[in-house]
Amino acid sequence: MSSALKRFKARALKRPEVRKEYEGFADQVAFIDELLKARASAGLTQAQLAERIGTTQSAVARLESGSAAHSPSIATLQRYASALGFRVEVRFVKLEKRSGRSTRGARVGRRSGTGVG
């Protein structure tokens, strides 16, 4: 990332509304990254994975796109993970308290490292 882009990002993230959107997007990107790393580690294409779980390549592509319109069920994620030799693990991670604001809700966390969950 260029220094100009880093400065722009730092300035933008000082705005609470931008930071909130960025953090939500960062979680989604991290989730998709886990899916892609798991499939890559198994050495499978989308078509090969689709065949293993009994769906189409386009359905796998939609899942890996992270589109809000295609939010997968836990059962779908379990089939995806199992076909790759992984298991799904869902954890709730306590949000950090921020300067007197309420921390209602929870984020779905993920364990670091290659894997789904």
C-alpha positions as CSV (number, residue, x, y, z in Angstrom):
1,M,0.0,0.0,0.0
2,S,1.4,3.4,-1.0
3,S,2.2,6.0,1.7
4,A,-0.4,8.3,0.2
5,L,-3.0,5.5,0.5
6,K,-2.0,4.7,4.0
7,R,-2.4,8.4,5.0
8,F,-5.8,8.6,3.3
9,K,-6.9,5.4,5.1
10,A,-5.7,6.7,8.5
11,R,-7.6,10.0,8.0
12,A,-10.8,8.2,6.8
13,L,-10.7,5.8,9.8
14,K,-10.7,8.7,12.2
15,R,-14.4,9.2,11.2
16,P,-16.6,6.9,13.4
17,E,-19.0,6.1,10.6
18,V,-16.2,5.2,8.2
19,R,-14.5,3.1,10.8
20,K,-17.7,1.2,11.6
21,E,-18.3,0.3,7.9
22,Y,-14.6,-0.6,7.5
23,E,-14.6,-2.9,10.4
24,G,-17.8,-4.7,9.2
25,F,-16.2,-5.1,5.8
26,A,-13.0,-6.3,7.3
27,D,-14.8,-9.2,9.1
28,Q,-16.4,-10.2,5.8
29,V,-13.1,-10.2,3.9
30,A,-11.5,-12.2,6.7
31,F,-14.3,-14.8,6.4
32,I,-14.0,-15.1,2.7
33,D,-10.2,-15.3,3.0
34,E,-10.7,-18.3,5.3
35,L,-12.9,-20.0,2.7
36,L,-10.4,-19.5,-0.1
37,K,-7.4,-20.5,2.0
38,A,-9.2,-23.8,3.0
39,R,-10.0,-24.6,-0.6
40,A,-6.5,-23.7,-1.8
41,S,-4.9,-25.9,0.9
42,A,-7.1,-28.8,-0.3
43,G,-5.9,-28.1,-3.9
44,L,-9.4,-28.1,-5.3
45,T,-11.1,-25.9,-7.9
46,Q,-14.6,-24.5,-7.4
47,A,-15.9,-27.1,-9.8
48,Q,-14.2,-30.0,-7.9
49,L,-15.5,-28.8,-4.6
50,A,-19.0,-28.4,-6.0
51,E,-18.9,-32.0,-7.2
52,R,-17.9,-33.1,-3.7
53,I,-20.7,-31.3,-1.9
54,G,-23.4,-31.9,-4.6
55,T,-23.9,-28.4,-5.9
56,T,-22.8,-26.3,-8.9
57,Q,-19.6,-24.4,-9.4
58,S,-21.6,-21.2,-9.6
59,A,-23.1,-21.9,-6.2
60,V,-19.6,-22.3,-4.7
61,A,-18.6,-19.0,-6.5
62,R,-21.5,-17.2,-4.9
63,L,-20.6,-18.5,-1.5
64,E,-17.0,-17.4,-1.9
65,S,-18.1,-14.0,-3.2
66,G,-19.4,-13.0,0.2
67,S,-22.5,-11.4,-1.3
68,A,-25.0,-10.5,1.4
69,A,-27.7,-11.9,-0.9
70,H,-26.1,-15.3,-0.6
71,S,-25.6,-15.7,3.1
72,P,-24.8,-19.4,3.7
73,S,-26.4,-21.6,6.3
74,I,-24.3,-23.3,8.9
75,A,-25.2,-26.7,7.2
76,T,-23.8,-25.4,3.9
77,L,-20.6,-24.2,5.6
78,Q,-20.3,-27.6,7.3
79,R,-20.6,-29.4,3.9
80,Y,-18.1,-27.0,2.4
81,A,-15.6,-27.5,5.2
82,S,-16.0,-31.2,5.4
83,A,-15.4,-31.6,1.7
84,L,-12.1,-29.8,2.2
85,G,-11.1,-31.8,5.3
86,F,-12.0,-29.1,7.8
87,R,-14.7,-28.5,10.4
88,V,-16.6,-25.3,11.1
89,E,-16.0,-23.5,14.4
90,V,-18.1,-20.5,15.4
91,R,-17.2,-18.4,18.4
92,F,-18.6,-15.2,19.9
93,V,-15.9,-12.7,20.6
94,K,-16.6,-9.9,23.1
95,L,-16.5,-6.5,21.4
96,E,-14.0,-4.1,22.9
97,K,-15.8,-1.3,24.8
98,R,-15.3,2.0,23.0
99,S,-15.3,5.3,24.8
100,G,-18.6,5.1,26.7
101,R,-20.7,3.7,23.8
102,S,-22.9,0.7,24.2
103,T,-21.5,-2.6,22.9
104,R,-24.7,-4.3,22.1
105,G,-24.5,-7.3,19.8
106,A,-21.7,-9.7,19.0
107,R,-19.5,-10.5,16.1
108,V,-18.8,-13.9,14.9
109,G,-15.1,-14.6,15.4
110,R,-12.7,-16.9,13.7
111,R,-9.6,-18.7,14.9
112,S,-6.5,-17.5,13.3
113,G,-4.7,-19.7,10.8
114,T,-5.9,-21.7,7.9
115,G,-9.3,-23.3,8.3
116,V,-12.9,-22.5,8.2
117,G,-14.6,-21.3,11.4
